[in-house]
Amino acid sequence: MTEIEVKVRVDDLAALRDRLLSLGATVAKERHFEENTLYDFADRRLAGKGEALRVRKTGRKAFLTFKGAPQKSRKFKIRTEYETEARNARDLVRILQSLGFAAVARYEKHRTELKKGKLSICLDETKIGMFVEFEGEREDIARMSRILGMPKEHWIKKSYLTLLGEAGQAV
């Protein structure tokens, strides 16, 4: 699957949520806590290629995600993404460690997930601020961003891990 996304820093998630609901978006998943851990080999070969292997824990669920290297795009973050749910997070981590992977970074956030047609809209609270993340087709992202008054100049293609590092936050 190909993931196409952008983030925008926001000041008021509650007001944004209300606006999105008034535009016909629906809540797909209420606010929840997520713990994200990235794994790599000792030589950091995944990071060296711009790839990522992540275990995301939310409640009792765990998801293993592989993200390929970002494709060239001036405005959008575009990359291959494969994700699957695992029943047992502890065993998932043991499998990764047995294959030679080690945890190399960790970050947390609270997330509320909304949907508007095929567009996924995530309202994220991180220790470096609040963001909205749009994921879907380029046209849908651009349209919703325009409706919300979020010009392309405010779009962010960087990962939360990169943003945290740039803000001097330990990851």
Backbone bond lengths (Angstrom), bond angles and torsions (degrees), N, CA, C in turn:
res aa  C-N    CA-C-N  psi(-1)  N-CA   C-N-CA  omega(-1)  CA-C   N-CA-C  phi
1 M - - - 1.447 - - 1.532 109.21 -
2 T 1.304 116.40 146.88 1.456 120.95 176.71 1.519 109.50 -103.27
3 E 1.318 115.37 127.96 1.457 122.12 178.27 1.526 108.19 -99.34
4 I 1.334 116.00 128.90 1.462 121.95 175.39 1.519 106.26 -123.48
5 E 1.329 117.16 122.66 1.471 119.34 -175.70 1.517 112.48 -151.98
6 V 1.323 114.20 161.68 1.464 123.29 168.12 1.522 107.63 -146.14
7 K 1.321 115.03 155.70 1.460 122.03 174.06 1.523 108.26 -115.70
8 V 1.326 115.91 155.42 1.458 121.89 172.65 1.523 106.98 -138.74
9 R 1.319 116.20 131.39 1.473 120.49 176.30 1.523 108.30 -71.40
10 V 1.334 116.72 136.29 1.468 121.41 -179.29 1.525 110.05 -130.92
11 D 1.343 115.13 159.35 1.457 120.81 -179.39 1.523 113.08 -98.99
12 D 1.330 117.82 -29.84 1.458 121.17 -172.04 1.525 110.09 -137.20
13 L 1.335 116.31 95.24 1.462 120.36 -178.50 1.523 112.08 -67.97
14 A 1.326 117.68 -35.11 1.467 120.25 -179.33 1.524 110.72 -63.34
15 A 1.325 117.10 -44.80 1.460 120.84 178.58 1.529 110.45 -65.52
16 L 1.325 117.12 -39.49 1.456 120.77 178.70 1.523 110.48 -64.90
17 R 1.313 116.91 -42.87 1.468 120.82 177.33 1.532 110.33 -58.34
18 D 1.329 116.96 -47.40 1.470 121.08 179.44 1.528 110.77 -59.19
19 R 1.325 116.09 -42.71 1.471 120.37 -179.71 1.525 110.66 -64.50
20 L 1.321 116.13 -43.91 1.465 120.18 179.45 1.532 111.10 -62.33
21 L 1.329 116.99 -41.89 1.465 120.55 178.44 1.527 110.61 -64.26
22 S 1.332 117.14 -37.62 1.462 120.38 178.76 1.533 111.53 -68.02
23 L 1.323 116.58 -22.34 1.461 121.72 178.17 1.528 112.04 -88.72
24 G 1.328 116.82 1.77 1.458 120.40 176.83 1.512 115.87 101.52
25 A 1.328 117.73 3.12 1.462 119.76 175.37 1.528 108.53 -69.70
26 T 1.318 115.61 153.83 1.463 120.71 177.42 1.522 109.04 -123.66
27 V 1.313 116.17 152.14 1.458 121.36 178.73 1.524 108.45 -78.69
28 A 1.320 116.43 119.36 1.459 121.95 177.64 1.528 110.42 -89.70
29 K 1.331 116.62 -32.60 1.462 121.40 179.16 1.522 108.12 -155.02
30 E 1.310 116.03 123.22 1.464 120.83 -179.68 1.527 110.51 -64.37
31 R 1.320 115.75 169.46 1.471 122.72 -178.07 1.532 110.18 -51.60
32 H 1.316 115.06 130.84 1.458 121.08 -179.44 1.534 109.10 -148.41
33 F 1.308 115.20 161.65 1.455 122.56 -179.59 1.520 109.65 -92.84
34 E 1.330 116.00 137.81 1.459 121.67 176.39 1.525 110.16 -126.93
35 E 1.314 115.00 136.14 1.466 122.11 173.20 1.523 106.80 -114.80
36 N 1.326 116.46 121.25 1.464 122.62 -176.27 1.521 109.62 -114.67
37 T 1.337 116.59 126.14 1.454 121.75 177.91 1.518 108.40 -124.78
38 L 1.325 115.63 127.72 1.460 120.91 177.53 1.517 109.63 -96.79
39 Y 1.323 115.28 141.17 1.460 122.66 -178.67 1.520 109.46 -120.25
40 D 1.330 115.29 147.98 1.455 121.18 177.56 1.518 107.85 -156.24
41 F 1.318 115.85 170.15 1.451 120.98 173.87 1.530 108.63 -79.20
42 A 1.321 117.25 165.44 1.471 121.68 -178.70 1.529 111.48 -57.57
43 D 1.314 117.34 -33.80 1.468 119.95 -179.37 1.532 112.96 -83.93
44 R 1.329 116.93 4.09 1.468 123.82 177.82 1.534 112.63 56.77
45 R 1.317 116.03 38.11 1.474 119.61 -175.88 1.524 112.90 -66.47
46 L 1.330 117.80 -31.21 1.466 118.74 177.33 1.532 110.16 -67.01
47 A 1.315 116.06 -50.38 1.469 120.19 179.63 1.527 110.63 -59.69
48 G 1.317 116.49 -38.06 1.463 120.84 179.65 1.519 112.92 -61.54
49 K 1.322 116.52 -26.93 1.468 121.50 178.15 1.527 112.00 -97.79
50 G 1.344 116.55 3.15 1.461 119.75 -178.92 1.516 112.96 78.48
51 E 1.316 117.37 15.88 1.459 122.37 -179.49 1.525 110.43 -98.40
52 A 1.323 115.91 164.53 1.462 120.01 179.97 1.522 109.93 -145.52
53 L 1.320 115.03 143.06 1.456 122.94 172.97 1.523 106.21 -123.06
54 R 1.341 116.21 117.56 1.462 120.44 -171.91 1.523 110.74 -125.39
55 V 1.341 114.10 141.97 1.459 121.13 167.22 1.518 106.21 -111.38
56 R 1.331 115.32 120.22 1.472 121.05 178.60 1.526 107.52 -110.27
57 K 1.330 115.36 123.38 1.465 120.58 176.04 1.519 108.36 -106.76
58 T 1.320 115.21 131.98 1.451 121.13 176.52 1.525 106.66 -142.92
59 G 1.328 115.50 112.61 1.456 119.04 -173.96 1.516 109.07 62.46
60 R 1.316 116.62 -130.75 1.473 120.62 178.76 1.523 112.38 -91.41
61 K 1.310 117.08 -0.97 1.456 120.70 -177.88 1.524 111.29 -93.66
62 A 1.326 114.35 152.13 1.466 120.59 175.32 1.525 107.49 -136.72
63 F 1.320 115.66 142.75 1.453 121.67 -179.62 1.522 108.77 -128.97
64 L 1.321 115.74 133.28 1.454 122.08 175.08 1.523 106.40 -101.95
65 T 1.332 116.00 126.78 1.462 121.38 -176.97 1.519 110.02 -129.89
66 F 1.319 115.15 132.51 1.461 121.11 170.22 1.512 107.44 -109.78
67 K 1.328 116.36 131.18 1.467 121.81 176.94 1.523 107.95 -120.70
68 G 1.323 114.88 125.47 1.456 120.76 178.98 1.521 111.23 -75.54
69 A 1.307 115.66 175.32 1.466 121.25 179.01 1.528 109.76 -63.16
70 P 1.331 117.59 140.95 1.472 120.27 178.51 1.527 111.59 -60.99
71 Q 1.326 114.87 139.96 1.456 121.01 175.52 1.523 108.96 -84.57
72 K 1.311 116.22 162.20 1.464 120.03 -179.95 1.523 110.23 -69.85
73 S 1.322 115.04 126.22 1.454 122.15 175.56 1.519 107.00 -164.01
74 R 1.315 116.52 134.44 1.469 119.30 -178.99 1.522 112.03 -72.67
75 K 1.310 117.93 -36.13 1.463 120.61 -171.78 1.522 114.62 -111.89
76 F 1.338 118.15 -28.57 1.454 121.30 -172.98 1.520 111.33 -110.18
77 K 1.322 115.41 150.07 1.462 120.93 170.37 1.524 105.17 -93.04
78 I 1.329 116.05 115.78 1.454 121.92 -176.23 1.523 108.17 -125.66
79 R 1.340 115.22 125.70 1.457 118.97 178.62 1.525 110.23 -158.11
80 T 1.310 114.86 157.91 1.457 120.88 174.32 1.520 108.10 -71.31
81 E 1.329 115.44 139.84 1.466 119.28 179.12 1.523 109.27 -141.53
82 Y 1.333 115.41 132.04 1.463 122.33 173.54 1.520 107.25 -125.06
83 E 1.319 115.72 133.46 1.468 119.10 -178.18 1.519 110.12 -140.60
84 T 1.328 115.90 142.71 1.448 121.20 175.95 1.525 109.28 -143.56
85 E 1.309 115.15 150.58 1.465 120.52 178.63 1.522 109.11 -88.72
86 A 1.317 115.59 141.77 1.466 121.93 176.50 1.528 108.46 -116.60
87 R 1.301 116.85 139.75 1.469 120.47 -179.26 1.525 112.98 -74.28
88 N 1.321 115.51 -29.22 1.459 119.01 -172.99 1.535 108.82 -129.67
89 A 1.327 116.13 102.88 1.473 120.99 -177.45 1.522 111.20 -62.22
90 R 1.308 117.53 -39.20 1.467 120.54 -177.97 1.527 110.87 -63.07
91 D 1.328 116.56 -44.26 1.463 119.37 178.74 1.529 111.38 -69.36
92 L 1.317 116.94 -34.59 1.461 120.25 176.47 1.525 110.21 -59.00
93 V 1.319 116.87 -46.34 1.468 121.16 178.55 1.528 110.29 -63.77
94 R 1.326 117.25 -39.81 1.476 120.30 178.32 1.525 111.02 -62.60
95 I 1.317 117.08 -39.61 1.465 120.55 177.85 1.530 110.04 -62.57
96 L 1.328 116.64 -47.42 1.468 120.06 179.57 1.528 111.03 -59.92
97 Q 1.318 116.55 -44.40 1.470 119.88 179.61 1.526 111.16 -64.04
98 S 1.323 117.00 -38.14 1.462 121.09 178.92 1.529 111.69 -65.30
99 L 1.318 116.48 -27.07 1.465 121.37 178.24 1.527 112.86 -86.24
100 G 1.345 116.68 0.02 1.460 120.32 177.59 1.511 115.11 100.11
101 F 1.317 117.49 7.00 1.461 120.77 177.64 1.522 110.19 -86.89
102 A 1.334 115.47 149.30 1.462 121.73 175.61 1.526 108.23 -134.21
103 A 1.322 115.63 149.23 1.461 120.43 175.94 1.523 108.35 -66.09
104 V 1.340 116.69 128.78 1.461 120.43 -178.00 1.525 112.39 -117.93
105 A 1.329 117.44 -16.37 1.466 120.25 179.63 1.521 108.67 -162.21
106 R 1.331 114.46 153.21 1.458 119.75 -179.82 1.518 108.90 -146.28
107 Y 1.327 116.56 139.66 1.463 120.51 173.55 1.522 108.77 -148.29
108 E 1.323 114.79 158.76 1.457 121.49 -176.74 1.521 109.63 -126.85
109 K 1.320 114.59 157.07 1.457 119.55 174.60 1.522 108.74 -161.57
110 H 1.315 114.85 161.67 1.455 121.78 167.84 1.522 105.65 -103.89
111 R 1.338 115.79 139.32 1.464 119.82 -175.48 1.520 110.17 -136.97
112 T 1.333 115.15 139.47 1.455 123.46 169.33 1.519 106.37 -118.07
113 E 1.337 116.98 129.46 1.457 120.63 -176.38 1.522 110.55 -108.58
114 L 1.334 115.31 129.60 1.455 122.24 176.84 1.524 108.95 -123.05
115 K 1.332 115.97 161.50 1.457 122.21 176.49 1.521 108.73 -132.13
116 K 1.322 115.55 141.79 1.464 122.16 172.12 1.516 105.07 -137.16
117 G 1.337 116.50 99.04 1.452 120.30 -172.04 1.519 108.76 64.41
118 K 1.334 116.54 -126.73 1.466 121.27 178.68 1.524 112.63 -89.48
119 L 1.322 116.84 -4.66 1.463 121.58 -177.90 1.525 110.85 -81.75
120 S 1.317 115.94 127.68 1.464 122.27 174.38 1.525 107.72 -95.77
121 I 1.322 116.07 131.29 1.469 121.52 -178.16 1.524 107.77 -126.82
122 C 1.320 116.68 116.31 1.456 120.98 -178.32 1.523 109.86 -112.09
123 L 1.315 115.53 130.10 1.461 122.16 176.27 1.516 106.54 -101.08
124 D 1.330 116.20 112.58 1.459 122.22 -171.29 1.518 112.29 -114.24
125 E 1.323 114.86 134.99 1.463 122.90 174.56 1.521 107.49 -113.00
126 T 1.324 116.85 116.46 1.462 122.24 -179.79 1.525 108.99 -122.03
127 K 1.316 116.30 172.84 1.469 118.22 179.18 1.523 112.42 -74.89
128 I 1.338 117.82 -5.01 1.472 120.26 175.49 1.524 111.62 -110.73
129 G 1.318 117.13 10.50 1.456 119.59 176.43 1.510 113.35 131.74
130 M 1.322 114.38 -174.14 1.463 121.92 -177.42 1.526 109.31 -108.51
131 F 1.334 114.55 143.03 1.454 120.94 -176.60 1.527 109.46 -140.61
132 V 1.326 115.35 153.43 1.454 121.10 165.29 1.519 105.48 -110.84
133 E 1.320 115.25 136.64 1.456 120.64 178.80 1.523 107.64 -119.29
134 F 1.334 115.69 122.86 1.452 121.85 177.31 1.519 108.33 -101.82
135 E 1.332 116.94 131.85 1.458 120.88 177.04 1.525 108.95 -135.05
136 G 1.310 115.69 126.79 1.460 120.79 -178.90 1.506 110.11 163.40
137 E 1.315 116.13 -150.03 1.459 121.01 178.05 1.534 110.18 -77.46
138 R 1.313 116.47 148.32 1.470 121.61 -178.71 1.525 111.94 -51.31
139 E 1.341 116.31 -46.43 1.465 120.33 -176.44 1.536 111.04 -63.27
140 D 1.331 116.92 -40.74 1.465 120.84 -179.67 1.530 111.06 -66.77
141 I 1.320 116.22 -40.34 1.466 120.62 178.00 1.530 109.65 -63.12
142 A 1.328 116.23 -48.84 1.472 120.73 -178.33 1.527 110.91 -62.39
143 R 1.334 117.33 -41.82 1.461 121.20 -179.26 1.528 111.10 -63.11
144 M 1.332 116.63 -49.21 1.466 119.59 -178.46 1.527 110.57 -65.59
145 S 1.301 117.11 -39.98 1.460 120.79 178.33 1.527 110.87 -60.67
146 R 1.333 115.63 -41.82 1.467 121.20 178.78 1.536 110.54 -64.59
147 I 1.332 116.86 -45.61 1.466 121.65 179.80 1.524 110.70 -58.94
148 L 1.331 115.86 -38.63 1.463 121.08 -177.61 1.529 113.05 -84.35
149 G 1.315 117.82 -1.18 1.457 120.97 179.53 1.516 113.39 72.66
150 M 1.331 116.23 34.51 1.467 122.06 -179.71 1.521 108.06 -111.45
151 P 1.334 117.91 91.88 1.470 120.62 -176.51 1.527 112.55 -64.56
152 K 1.325 115.43 156.56 1.468 121.63 -178.13 1.526 112.23 -57.60
153 E 1.321 116.33 -26.16 1.468 119.37 179.20 1.533 111.43 -64.37
154 H 1.311 117.25 -19.06 1.475 121.53 179.96 1.526 112.53 -94.81
155 W 1.317 116.72 -4.91 1.461 120.19 -178.70 1.523 110.11 -69.33
156 I 1.323 114.76 142.89 1.465 122.54 179.70 1.524 108.01 -121.30
157 K 1.321 116.33 128.28 1.469 121.33 177.47 1.525 111.90 -98.02
158 K 1.303 117.62 -11.68 1.465 121.64 -174.38 1.523 111.50 -72.02
159 S 1.322 115.18 153.86 1.464 121.59 176.06 1.527 109.53 -77.85
160 Y 1.320 115.81 162.34 1.467 118.96 175.51 1.523 110.63 -61.59
161 L 1.306 117.01 -35.70 1.456 120.62 178.59 1.527 111.03 -59.80
162 T 1.329 116.69 -45.20 1.468 120.98 177.57 1.520 110.85 -64.62
163 L 1.325 117.24 -44.98 1.464 120.88 -179.66 1.526 111.17 -61.65
164 L 1.323 116.66 -41.05 1.478 120.49 178.37 1.523 110.07 -63.31
165 G 1.328 116.85 -44.11 1.458 120.64 179.09 1.521 112.00 -61.87
166 E 1.331 116.62 -42.53 1.458 120.65 179.51 1.532 111.19 -65.76
167 A 1.329 116.64 -27.93 1.459 120.66 179.09 1.528 111.71 -85.78
168 G 1.335 116.79 2.83 1.452 120.51 178.34 1.522 113.73 76.05
169 Q 1.326 116.67 20.01 1.459 121.15 178.96 1.514 109.36 -91.45
170 A 1.307 117.12 134.77 1.461 121.48 177.34 1.524 108.54 -65.85
171 V 1.325 115.35 138.08 1.471 119.23 179.67 1.515 111.21 -124.41
